[in-house]
Amino acid sequence: MGATLMKMLVTRPEPDAQATLARLDALGIAGVAVPLMVRQTLDSSLPPPDGFTAMVLTSANAVRALADRDMLAPYRHLPVFAVGDHTAREANEAGFERVSSAAGAFQDLVNAMTIARMKGPIFYPAGKHQSADLAKALAPLGVMVATAKVYEMVAADALPDAVLAELGEEIGAVLAYSRRSAEVFARLADALPRTRRSRLAMLCMSEAVAEPLLEARFSRISLADRPDEDAMMSLALAFAREQTGP
């Protein structure tokens, strides 16, 4: 695709980081992956699969964690409500046949379940750290949610020195996909000089992702049109072209 446009930092966990790098490369954008969190599967107790009307997924990592424990089969009969297309694809590939996607963020998922007039109880395999409370959000519907924390995203302790040295210089933008990864990045990049911080663009999947970066005084923040990978790639390409000029 011609000359490389610029270098961007991908902060999302593996294996998704590699998929994003491949898409950036196809757009002519150089990428470097520094996952700010690593998934660890938890050995938590799981509820019996009988009696649930549906399963809710707010992350593909929940599917991966159940797969790690070889515990997908007991729940495959349940219809799945997924927060977005990426998570829905992961569920489909794991063998779930009735999967619907809210094609958005957490509130879009709650809205979809409200419109569907969901009845409980609902099984919710979740992460240890959640930015939103599904049980509380669905309480007005009278829906009981059985939450099982099946994975934990463990934050990185530091950014590689080589990457830290390039932020705001060779690396012109950072792709942030979750609120927690944005919080981790803001903490690890806290010592970045103000001049370089002001030059660094933060490309965020949603307003919720951007909030910790605004609080950390990153000033160049752009939001994707939708909370999905296609919109993030459109945002990355538009930003890279702006920097390159006509």
VENTATA-V894858 format. One record per helix or strand of 2 or more residues. SS is the DSSP state (H for helix, E for strand). FROM is the first residue (numbers start at 1). LEN is the number of residues. Records with the same first field share a line. If there is no record, write none. Layout:
SS->FROM-LEN / FROM-LEN
This chain:
E->7-4 / 30-4 / 37-5 / 54-4 / 80-3 / 99-3 / 122-6 / 145-11 / 171-6 / 201-4 / 220-4
H->16-11 / 60-9 / 73-3 / 85-9 / 106-10 / 134-8 / 161-6 / 179-10 / 194-6 / 207-9 / 229-16
